């Protein structure tokens, strides 16, 4: 079965590809920092995986969460959203590939809506990020249209028999998004608090918004996702874009240490802006990429905060290189098994 509609033909952020040798240097550099921070019990593989998973599942759909919160608090905007989803969503600056024609349908006490693409995986990328794996599965696509109540029950959503279930089939021409019901007891919440309780699954229709089941996003998560200008994260269709595995780990390291209170996110962001500005002054053929600038800012902050000395990082990088040169095998300290780890 074809997934032709799923291909992304462009990216919001384009950057120079690193040469294999330079990319390998950065990979070793990140591995060295991760190993040293792990020795100090600041990070673990599980913690970094949790950070990345959080951003994959929460930050990708953040645009849609903002649309929902705005509709919950602004009746006039809600009316425009339900009348012309594409135009109303564009008011908030969201749109583009896979979102040329967006239709928003509202859940009510009598009607519950759910979306699917029965043929492949058509999905409203600009507001929900990239589709989860189960949305693309043959099981979900083939069953939700004919047995929606059964499928929703498997997601843990039990609906009363008197609630009508409406299934909307997305196509390459029209994508759908659900406006969930606003939970009772949220009347005093701020807009940001409402954004934090909306979930991707509720906007697909396989869940309801239940504030008690979702903890508000961490401080740095809000600040990271809202970065703009030269510090803005590379994204594709609303989701973080990593060209190489080390970039994802570099991202997770900086966020994880901030979440532990080792520095304020504003401190890291100031350093990142300075590094990006410095990179912009260099010739295009040698200009550092975004995540090279990220690593430069991160290392300087680690040193300034007495978390990791730059001399210790450099020494461990040399040790790794020497070990690889002698053994020509996998990195010795047993961190994560990234691809191309053969010497």
DAGI-V901183 format. One record per residue. N is the residue number from 1. SS is DSSP state (2 for helix, 1 for strand, 0 for the rest). PHI is phi in degrees with one decimal (NA if undefined). OMEGA is omega in degrees with one decimal (none if undefined). Layout:
# DAGI-V901183
n->N ss->SS phi->PHI omega->OMEGA
n->N ss->SS phi->PHI omega->OMEGA
This chain:
# DAGI-V901183
n->1 ss->0 phi->NA omega->-173.3
n->2 ss->0 phi->-76.8 omega->171.8
n->3 ss->0 phi->-112.7 omega->-171.7
n->4 ss->2 phi->-60.8 omega->-176.3
n->5 ss->2 phi->-71.8 omega->-170.5
n->6 ss->2 phi->-86.7 omega->-172.3
n->7 ss->0 phi->-69.0 omega->177.9
n->8 ss->0 phi->-96.2 omega->-175.7
n->9 ss->0 phi->-95.7 omega->179.2
n->10 ss->0 phi->-157.6 omega->178.4
n->11 ss->0 phi->-134.9 omega->-179.5
n->12 ss->0 phi->-69.7 omega->-176.1
n->13 ss->0 phi->-130.3 omega->177.6
n->14 ss->0 phi->-108.9 omega->176.0
n->15 ss->0 phi->-144.7 omega->-178.1
n->16 ss->0 phi->-64.5 omega->175.3
n->17 ss->0 phi->-77.4 omega->176.4
n->18 ss->0 phi->-76.2 omega->172.6
n->19 ss->0 phi->-67.4 omega->178.7
n->20 ss->2 phi->-55.0 omega->-179.1
n->21 ss->2 phi->-67.0 omega->-179.2
n->22 ss->2 phi->-69.6 omega->177.4
n->23 ss->2 phi->-63.5 omega->178.3
n->24 ss->2 phi->-64.9 omega->176.8
n->25 ss->2 phi->-59.3 omega->-178.2
n->26 ss->2 phi->-69.0 omega->178.4
n->27 ss->2 phi->-62.4 omega->178.4
n->28 ss->2 phi->-64.8 omega->179.0
n->29 ss->2 phi->-59.0 omega->-179.6
n->30 ss->2 phi->-67.6 omega->177.9
n->31 ss->2 phi->-61.2 omega->179.5
n->32 ss->2 phi->-62.7 omega->-179.5
n->33 ss->2 phi->-65.5 omega->179.1
n->34 ss->2 phi->-60.0 omega->-178.7
n->35 ss->2 phi->-63.7 omega->-179.4
n->36 ss->2 phi->-66.6 omega->177.8
n->37 ss->2 phi->-68.7 omega->176.7
n->38 ss->2 phi->-66.6 omega->177.4
n->39 ss->2 phi->-61.5 omega->178.8
n->40 ss->0 phi->-88.1 omega->180.0
n->41 ss->0 phi->63.3 omega->175.0
n->42 ss->0 phi->-84.6 omega->-178.4
n->43 ss->0 phi->-140.1 omega->172.0
n->44 ss->0 phi->-145.8 omega->176.9
n->45 ss->2 phi->-57.6 omega->-179.0
n->46 ss->2 phi->-63.1 omega->-179.8
n->47 ss->2 phi->-63.7 omega->-178.7
n->48 ss->2 phi->-65.6 omega->176.6
n->49 ss->2 phi->-63.0 omega->178.8
n->50 ss->2 phi->-64.8 omega->178.6
n->51 ss->2 phi->-61.0 omega->-178.8
n->52 ss->2 phi->-64.9 omega->178.6
n->53 ss->2 phi->-63.7 omega->179.8
n->54 ss->2 phi->-61.6 omega->-179.5
n->55 ss->2 phi->-70.8 omega->178.3
n->56 ss->2 phi->-65.1 omega->-173.8
n->57 ss->2 phi->-93.1 omega->-176.4
n->58 ss->2 phi->-108.8 omega->-173.8
n->59 ss->2 phi->-78.4 omega->177.3
n->60 ss->0 phi->-53.5 omega->-180.0
n->61 ss->0 phi->-84.1 omega->-175.1
n->62 ss->2 phi->-59.9 omega->178.7
n->63 ss->2 phi->-58.0 omega->179.4
n->64 ss->2 phi->-63.4 omega->178.2
n->65 ss->2 phi->-60.3 omega->179.7
n->66 ss->2 phi->-69.4 omega->177.1
n->67 ss->2 phi->-61.3 omega->-178.8
n->68 ss->2 phi->-62.6 omega->-178.6
n->69 ss->2 phi->-61.5 omega->178.2
n->70 ss->2 phi->-64.7 omega->179.7
n->71 ss->2 phi->-64.8 omega->178.9
n->72 ss->2 phi->-66.9 omega->-173.2
n->73 ss->2 phi->-108.1 omega->-175.9
n->74 ss->0 phi->-133.0 omega->-176.9
n->75 ss->2 phi->-57.5 omega->-179.8
n->76 ss->2 phi->-66.1 omega->177.8
n->77 ss->2 phi->-66.0 omega->178.8
n->78 ss->2 phi->-59.2 omega->179.4
n->79 ss->2 phi->-62.6 omega->178.9
n->80 ss->2 phi->-66.6 omega->-178.8
n->81 ss->2 phi->-63.7 omega->-178.7
n->82 ss->2 phi->-74.7 omega->179.4
n->83 ss->2 phi->-81.6 omega->-178.6
n->84 ss->0 phi->-147.5 omega->-175.4
n->85 ss->2 phi->-60.3 omega->-177.7
n->86 ss->2 phi->-59.2 omega->-177.0
n->87 ss->2 phi->-68.3 omega->-177.9
n->88 ss->2 phi->-67.0 omega->178.1
n->89 ss->2 phi->-66.6 omega->177.8
n->90 ss->2 phi->-65.0 omega->176.4
n->91 ss->2 phi->-58.2 omega->180.0
n->92 ss->0 phi->-92.8 omega->176.2
n->93 ss->0 phi->89.8 omega->-177.6
n->94 ss->0 phi->-109.4 omega->178.4
n->95 ss->0 phi->163.7 omega->178.3
n->96 ss->0 phi->113.6 omega->-174.9
n->97 ss->0 phi->-53.2 omega->-178.8
n->98 ss->0 phi->68.3 omega->178.1
n->99 ss->0 phi->-138.5 omega->-177.3
n->100 ss->0 phi->-66.3 omega->177.9
n->101 ss->0 phi->-138.2 omega->-177.3
n->102 ss->1 phi->-107.2 omega->177.0
n->103 ss->1 phi->-115.8 omega->179.9
n->104 ss->1 phi->-108.9 omega->178.7
n->105 ss->1 phi->-117.8 omega->-170.6
n->106 ss->1 phi->-102.6 omega->170.0
n->107 ss->0 phi->-78.8 omega->179.4
n->108 ss->0 phi->-132.5 omega->177.3
n->109 ss->0 phi->-59.7 omega->-177.8
n->110 ss->0 phi->-102.2 omega->-175.0
n->111 ss->1 phi->-132.6 omega->175.4
n->112 ss->1 phi->-119.2 omega->-177.2
n->113 ss->1 phi->-106.7 omega->176.9
n->114 ss->1 phi->-145.6 omega->-177.4
n->115 ss->1 phi->-112.0 omega->179.5
n->116 ss->1 phi->-156.9 omega->164.7
n->117 ss->0 phi->-121.0 omega->-173.0
n->118 ss->0 phi->-67.0 omega->-175.8
n->119 ss->0 phi->-89.2 omega->-178.7
n->120 ss->0 phi->-151.1 omega->-177.8
n->121 ss->0 phi->-150.8 omega->176.5
n->122 ss->0 phi->-58.0 omega->-165.9
n->123 ss->0 phi->-160.6 omega->-177.1
n->124 ss->0 phi->-81.1 omega->-175.2
n->125 ss->2 phi->-52.7 omega->-174.5
n->126 ss->2 phi->-60.5 omega->-178.4
n->127 ss->2 phi->-111.6 omega->-177.3
n->128 ss->2 phi->-119.9 omega->-177.6
n->129 ss->0 phi->72.4 omega->179.2
n->130 ss->0 phi->-94.0 omega->-174.7
n->131 ss->0 phi->-67.4 omega->174.5
n->132 ss->0 phi->-66.5 omega->-174.5
n->133 ss->2 phi->-59.8 omega->-176.1
n->134 ss->2 phi->-69.5 omega->178.8
n->135 ss->2 phi->-63.7 omega->-178.7
n->136 ss->2 phi->-89.0 omega->-175.5
n->137 ss->0 phi->-71.6 omega->179.6
n->138 ss->2 phi->-63.6 omega->-179.0
n->139 ss->2 phi->-61.1 omega->-179.8
n->140 ss->2 phi->-65.2 omega->-175.1
n->141 ss->2 phi->-63.4 omega->-175.3
n->142 ss->2 phi->-84.5 omega->-172.0
n->143 ss->2 phi->-103.1 omega->-171.6
n->144 ss->0 phi->-67.5 omega->179.8
n->145 ss->0 phi->-70.6 omega->-176.7
n->146 ss->0 phi->-88.2 omega->-177.7
n->147 ss->0 phi->-132.5 omega->-174.1
n->148 ss->2 phi->-62.5 omega->-178.2
n->149 ss->2 phi->-63.1 omega->178.4
n->150 ss->2 phi->-65.2 omega->-179.2
n->151 ss->2 phi->-65.3 omega->179.4
n->152 ss->2 phi->-61.7 omega->177.9
n->153 ss->2 phi->-62.4 omega->178.1
n->154 ss->2 phi->-67.1 omega->175.1
n->155 ss->0 phi->-83.8 omega->-178.9
n->156 ss->0 phi->89.8 omega->-179.7
n->157 ss->0 phi->-105.0 omega->179.5
n->158 ss->0 phi->-102.3 omega->-178.3
n->159 ss->0 phi->-106.9 omega->176.0
n->160 ss->0 phi->-61.3 omega->-177.5
n->161 ss->0 phi->-64.0 omega->-178.8
n->162 ss->0 phi->-82.6 omega->176.8
n->163 ss->0 phi->-89.1 omega->178.7
n->164 ss->1 phi->-78.3 omega->177.8
n->165 ss->1 phi->-106.9 omega->179.7
n->166 ss->1 phi->-113.9 omega->179.9
n->167 ss->1 phi->-102.5 omega->-178.8
n->168 ss->1 phi->-109.4 omega->-175.4
n->169 ss->1 phi->-97.1 omega->177.9
n->170 ss->0 phi->-69.2 omega->178.0
n->171 ss->0 phi->-134.4 omega->178.7
n->172 ss->0 phi->-67.9 omega->178.8
n->173 ss->0 phi->-93.9 omega->-174.7
n->174 ss->0 phi->-133.4 omega->175.7
n->175 ss->1 phi->-112.7 omega->-177.7
n->176 ss->1 phi->-114.9 omega->174.8
n->177 ss->1 phi->-140.9 omega->-179.7
n->178 ss->1 phi->-93.6 omega->167.6
n->179 ss->1 phi->-94.4 omega->-176.4
n->180 ss->0 phi->-67.1 omega->172.0
n->181 ss->0 phi->-67.1 omega->175.3
n->182 ss->0 phi->-78.1 omega->-178.6
n->183 ss->0 phi->-67.0 omega->174.5
n->184 ss->0 phi->-67.4 omega->-179.7
n->185 ss->0 phi->86.4 omega->-179.8
n->186 ss->0 phi->-108.0 omega->-173.9
n->187 ss->0 phi->-63.2 omega->-176.9
n->188 ss->0 phi->-93.9 omega->-179.2
n->189 ss->0 phi->-71.9 omega->173.6
n->190 ss->0 phi->-75.4 omega->179.1
n->191 ss->2 phi->-60.0 omega->-179.7
n->192 ss->2 phi->-64.3 omega->178.5
n->193 ss->2 phi->-65.8 omega->177.2
n->194 ss->2 phi->-66.0 omega->177.1
n->195 ss->2 phi->-56.1 omega->-173.8
n->196 ss->2 phi->-70.1 omega->-177.3
n->197 ss->2 phi->-98.3 omega->179.0
n->198 ss->0 phi->-76.1 omega->-179.6
n->199 ss->0 phi->-118.4 omega->175.4
n->200 ss->2 phi->-57.4 omega->-176.2
n->201 ss->2 phi->-62.5 omega->177.4
n->202 ss->2 phi->-67.5 omega->179.6
n->203 ss->2 phi->-81.8 omega->170.0
n->204 ss->2 phi->-86.4 omega->177.5
n->205 ss->0 phi->108.6 omega->-179.5
n->206 ss->0 phi->-95.5 omega->178.0
n->207 ss->0 phi->-154.2 omega->170.1
n->208 ss->0 phi->-104.1 omega->174.8
n->209 ss->0 phi->-79.6 omega->-179.5
n->210 ss->0 phi->-129.3 omega->-173.0
n->211 ss->2 phi->-55.3 omega->-176.9
n->212 ss->2 phi->-70.1 omega->-178.4
n->213 ss->2 phi->-98.0 omega->-179.8
n->214 ss->0 phi->-130.2 omega->177.1
n->215 ss->0 phi->-72.9 omega->176.7
n->216 ss->0 phi->-58.2 omega->-179.2
n->217 ss->0 phi->-59.8 omega->178.8
n->218 ss->0 phi->-64.9 omega->-177.8
n->219 ss->2 phi->-56.6 omega->-176.6
n->220 ss->2 phi->-67.6 omega->-179.8
n->221 ss->2 phi->-62.5 omega->177.1
n->222 ss->2 phi->-63.9 omega->-175.5
n->223 ss->2 phi->-69.8 omega->178.9
n->224 ss->2 phi->-63.6 omega->-175.0
n->225 ss->2 phi->-66.1 omega->-176.4
n->226 ss->0 phi->-92.9 omega->-179.1
n->227 ss->0 phi->-60.1 omega->-179.3
n->228 ss->0 phi->-129.2 omega->177.4
n->229 ss->2 phi->65.2 omega->-175.3
n->230 ss->2 phi->-65.4 omega->-179.8
n->231 ss->2 phi->-90.5 omega->-175.1
n->232 ss->0 phi->-60.1 omega->-177.2
n->233 ss->0 phi->-69.8 omega->173.2
n->234 ss->0 phi->-62.2 omega->-178.6
n->235 ss->1 phi->-133.8 omega->168.6
n->236 ss->1 phi->-132.3 omega->179.5
n->237 ss->0 phi->53.2 omega->175.6
n->238 ss->0 phi->88.0 omega->-176.8
n->239 ss->1 phi->-107.3 omega->-179.8
n->240 ss->1 phi->-58.8 omega->-178.0
n->241 ss->0 phi->-115.4 omega->175.6
n->242 ss->0 phi->-118.0 omega->-178.9
n->243 ss->0 phi->-79.4 omega->-179.5
n->244 ss->0 phi->-138.1 omega->-175.5
n->245 ss->2 phi->-55.8 omega->-177.4
n->246 ss->2 phi->-62.5 omega->-179.9
n->247 ss->2 phi->-64.8 omega->178.3
n->248 ss->2 phi->-63.7 omega->179.3
n->249 ss->2 phi->-69.7 omega->176.6
n->250 ss->2 phi->-59.6 omega->177.3
n->251 ss->2 phi->-59.6 omega->-176.3
n->252 ss->2 phi->-65.0 omega->178.8
n->253 ss->2 phi->-60.6 omega->-178.1
n->254 ss->2 phi->-64.3 omega->-179.5
n->255 ss->2 phi->-69.0 omega->-177.0
n->256 ss->2 phi->-61.4 omega->-179.1
n->257 ss->2 phi->-69.9 omega->175.5
n->258 ss->2 phi->-65.1 omega->179.9
n->259 ss->2 phi->-61.2 omega->178.5
n->260 ss->0 phi->-84.7 omega->176.0
n->261 ss->0 phi->82.6 omega->-178.9
n->262 ss->0 phi->-77.0 omega->172.8
n->263 ss->0 phi->-163.7 omega->176.2
n->264 ss->0 phi->-83.2 omega->-179.7
n->265 ss->2 phi->-61.0 omega->179.4
n->266 ss->2 phi->-61.0 omega->178.4
n->267 ss->2 phi->-66.5 omega->178.1
n->268 ss->2 phi->-66.5 omega->-177.1
n->269 ss->2 phi->-61.9 omega->178.4
n->270 ss->2 phi->-61.1 omega->178.1
n->271 ss->2 phi->-65.5 omega->179.3
n->272 ss->2 phi->-64.5 omega->179.2
n->273 ss->2 phi->-60.6 omega->179.1
n->274 ss->2 phi->-64.5 omega->-179.6
n->275 ss->2 phi->-68.7 omega->177.8
n->276 ss->2 phi->-64.4 omega->178.6
n->277 ss->2 phi->-63.3 omega->177.5
n->278 ss->2 phi->-64.7 omega->179.5
n->279 ss->2 phi->-62.8 omega->-177.9
n->280 ss->2 phi->-64.3 omega->-179.5
n->281 ss->0 phi->-85.0 omega->-177.7
n->282 ss->0 phi->-93.9 omega->-179.6
n->283 ss->0 phi->-63.8 omega->-176.5
n->284 ss->0 phi->-53.9 omega->-175.5
n->285 ss->0 phi->-72.9 omega->178.7
n->286 ss->0 phi->-119.0 omega->-175.5
n->287 ss->0 phi->-64.2 omega->176.5
n->288 ss->0 phi->-60.7 omega->175.3
n->289 ss->0 phi->-75.1 omega->-179.2
n->290 ss->2 phi->-55.5 omega->-175.0
n->291 ss->2 phi->-78.6 omega->167.2
n->292 ss->2 phi->-67.8 omega->175.2
n->293 ss->2 phi->-64.4 omega->177.2
n->294 ss->2 phi->-57.3 omega->-178.7
n->295 ss->2 phi->-65.7 omega->178.9
n->296 ss->2 phi->-62.2 omega->178.4
n->297 ss->2 phi->-65.0 omega->-178.2
n->298 ss->2 phi->-64.5 omega->-179.1
n->299 ss->2 phi->-63.4 omega->179.1
n->300 ss->2 phi->-64.1 omega->179.6
n->301 ss->2 phi->-69.7 omega->176.6
n->302 ss->2 phi->-58.1 omega->-179.7
n->303 ss->2 phi->-68.7 omega->-177.7
n->304 ss->2 phi->-64.3 omega->-178.9
n->305 ss->0 phi->-90.6 omega->-178.6
n->306 ss->0 phi->57.7 omega->176.0
n->307 ss->0 phi->-87.5 omega->175.3
n->308 ss->0 phi->-144.3 omega->177.9
n->309 ss->0 phi->-74.3 omega->178.3
n->310 ss->2 phi->-59.1 omega->179.1
n->311 ss->2 phi->-63.9 omega->178.8
n->312 ss->2 phi->-68.0 omega->177.7
n->313 ss->2 phi->-62.5 omega->-178.3
n->314 ss->2 phi->-61.0 omega->-179.5
n->315 ss->2 phi->-64.2 omega->-178.9
n->316 ss->2 phi->-70.8 omega->174.9
n->317 ss->2 phi->-60.6 omega->179.0
n->318 ss->2 phi->-62.5 omega->179.5
n->319 ss->2 phi->-62.7 omega->179.1
n->320 ss->2 phi->-64.2 omega->-179.3
n->321 ss->2 phi->-62.5 omega->179.0
n->322 ss->2 phi->-64.1 omega->179.6
n->323 ss->2 phi->-63.5 omega->179.0
n->324 ss->2 phi->-65.4 omega->-179.8
n->325 ss->2 phi->-65.6 omega->-178.5
n->326 ss->2 phi->-79.5 omega->-171.0
n->327 ss->2 phi->-97.3 omega->-176.9
n->328 ss->0 phi->50.6 omega->-177.4
n->329 ss->0 phi->-142.1 omega->-176.3
n->330 ss->0 phi->-67.7 omega->179.3
n->331 ss->0 phi->-57.7 omega->-166.4
n->332 ss->0 phi->-75.7 omega->-170.1
n->333 ss->0 phi->-92.4 omega->169.3
n->334 ss->0 phi->63.7 omega->175.7
n->335 ss->0 phi->-76.6 omega->-175.4
n->336 ss->0 phi->-97.5 omega->-178.1
n->337 ss->0 phi->-82.5 omega->178.6
n->338 ss->0 phi->-76.7 omega->176.2
n->339 ss->0 phi->-63.7 omega->178.0
n->340 ss->0 phi->58.2 omega->-179.1
n->341 ss->0 phi->-88.7 omega->176.1
n->342 ss->0 phi->-80.9 omega->-176.8
n->343 ss->0 phi->-74.1 omega->none
